[in-house]
Amino acid sequence: MSLKHSYSLIAPFYDVFLEAVTRAPRRKSLTSLLPNVPQDVFINGVGTGLDLPHLPQQHRYVGLDLTPGMLRRSLRRRDGLHFRAVQGNAERLPFADESFDAAILHLILAVVPDPAHCLAETARVLRPGGSILVFDKFLRQGERGLWKRAMNPLLRRVATRLDVVFEELLGAVPTLQLISDEPTLAAGWFRLIRLRKG
Ligand SMILES: C[S@@+](CC[C@H](N)C(=O)[O-])C[C@H]1O[C@@H](n2cnc3c(N)ncnc32)[C@H](O)[C@@H]1O
């Protein structure tokens, strides 16, 4: 089963499981970190648009997702935002270099098959000095993560990877600098990370 197929099946139930539990970290990632001046903001893997209610109104947003059923739901949440939904692949973005001032990577790096490539593509479409806001679950460097690695072969095909080490992704994209990295849900399995393109 492809991720597009499984997320088409998950789409009607996604918010029931994810909306409440992820609300606080989303708010923390988004509200304080986007600047006041209007900017072009890219939401990679926008899903059902759970980020949209936390986004300030002054920016112009483009949300991309592979799965039409997820993307359609995001449109119901745009509510006055300048928001455009684009169907596409997070690993081959249909945008020119340096198209955006900021990017949001919430619960997408640990989903796509090649997260380093997804991060590199996001950096490519970002203007120099732009920020990337990451909220996701990562293995710590050197963590054995036995049950996570055991579940990974099944779960990576239908919903999410459990074996992504963030530091390995960052090491593969030399244009990005780490600005902050703090633990959030599940005793720090999930992290809020801010990056800047040099
Ligand atoms: C776990 S959901 C996260 C959605 C949203 N960012 C959030 O925070 O709730 C993962 C999303 O990634 C999308 N997705 C999976 N593979 C993708 C790909 N290669 N390119 C773009 N989107 C993808 C799925 O359709 C799904 O909407």
The ligand as an ORCA input file, in Angstrom:
! r2SCAN-3c Opt
* xyz 0 1
  C       1.181     12.798      9.642
  S       0.413     13.740      8.400
  C       0.867     15.394      8.882
  C      -0.077     16.410      8.356
  C       0.105     17.822      8.922
  N       1.399     18.384      8.576
  C      -0.059     17.843     10.409
  O       0.815     18.381     11.104
  O      -1.098     17.373     10.906
  C       1.482     13.423      7.034
  C       1.001     14.048      5.738
  O       2.026     13.864      4.761
  C       1.414     13.594      3.531
  N       2.426     12.945      2.689
  C       2.913     11.693      2.741
  N       3.874     11.509      1.831
  C       4.005     12.702      1.194
  C       4.828     13.162      0.130
  N       5.742     12.359     -0.451
  N       4.690     14.430     -0.285
  C       3.772     15.249      0.271
  N       2.957     14.874      1.278
  C       3.082     13.619      1.732
  C       0.220     12.731      3.861
  O      -0.731     12.758      2.833
  C      -0.244     13.419      5.151
  O      -1.188     14.417      4.850
*
